[in-house]
Amino acid sequence: TLKNGSGVMQVLGLVLAFGNYMNGGNRTRGQADGFGLDILPKLKDVKSSDNSRSLLSYIVSYYLRNFDEDAGKEQCIFPLPEPQDLFQASQLKFEDFQKDLRKMKKDLRVCETEAAKVYQLSLEEHLQPFKDSMEQFISQGK
């Protein structure tokens, strides 16, 4: 996953390493190390000296050769989400995200309270499968 996977960190590390190396001889920028996320879509536009491949394709092939044990197999998956998904995620305001998360937690507590009322007011033989489903839902929500 994006949050837990090492693949994303490895790919971004390659972008950083290759970018810093390529920028090493640039006197006008003064060896400016690092990059902003806005550079990621431009990786496909940086070409080799013979114009045969992009920096993006080089990074992908380097990653597959050196980091992906499943390279060349059917289960091989490049560890980055679609660029459009990254762009949409970057447009989110953290404050809005926190507000939505607080509302979801509050709604989950209300749901838990209402489910507990149903458990108390229902006969034992009528509780299933509702009780198991709700307990699983609430557990996943937490």
Rosetta blueprint (number, residue, H / E / L):
1 T L
2 L L
3 K L
4 N L
5 G L
6 S H
7 G H
8 V H
9 M H
10 Q H
11 V H
12 L H
13 G H
14 L H
15 V H
16 L H
17 A H
18 F H
19 G H
20 N H
21 Y H
22 M H
23 N H
24 G L
25 G L
26 N L
27 R L
28 T L
29 R L
30 G L
31 Q L
32 A L
33 D L
34 G L
35 F L
36 G L
37 L H
38 D H
39 I H
40 L H
41 P H
42 K H
43 L H
44 K H
45 D H
46 V L
47 K E
48 S L
49 S L
50 D L
51 N L
52 S L
53 R L
54 S E
55 L H
56 L H
57 S H
58 Y H
59 I H
60 V H
61 S H
62 Y H
63 Y H
64 L H
65 R H
66 N H
67 F L
68 D L
69 E L
70 D L
71 A L
72 G L
73 K L
74 E L
75 Q L
76 C L
77 I L
78 F L
79 P L
80 L L
81 P L
82 E L
83 P H
84 Q H
85 D H
86 L H
87 F H
88 Q H
89 A H
90 S H
91 Q L
92 L L
93 K L
94 F H
95 E H
96 D H
97 F H
98 Q H
99 K H
100 D H
101 L H
102 R H
103 K H
104 M H
105 K H
106 K H
107 D H
108 L H
109 R H
110 V H
111 C H
112 E H
113 T H
114 E H
115 A H
116 A H
117 K H
118 V H
119 Y H
120 Q H
121 L H
122 S L
123 L L
124 E H
125 E H
126 H H
127 L L
128 Q L
129 P L
130 F H
131 K H
132 D H
133 S H
134 M H
135 E H
136 Q H
137 F H
138 I H
139 S H
140 Q H
141 G H
142 K L
